[in-house]
Amino acid sequence: MLAENPKHMLLCTLYILVGLALTSTIIELVRRHYAQSWRTLQALSGPLADTLRRLGESAGGGIDVTALQKMLTIVSVPRRVQVRKE
């Protein structure tokens, strides 16, 4: 598809530039949201937050498999409630 008319060429160029601007804006918004979520997660306290913090610290040198298993066990296994029958 060749644009023989200079006006069409200009419109195509503007269309591409607007698309690139929108794409970069969306990427920046997602990056900011991710950074904010990560700060919120780091501010949490408790056993799950401590495990996630240790995982984040050890991610540079490899993942601690035992900490990951412990975290998954805490998250995925619900505690059973004992019901007394009288």
Beta strands, then each sheet from edge to edge (+ up, - down):
end
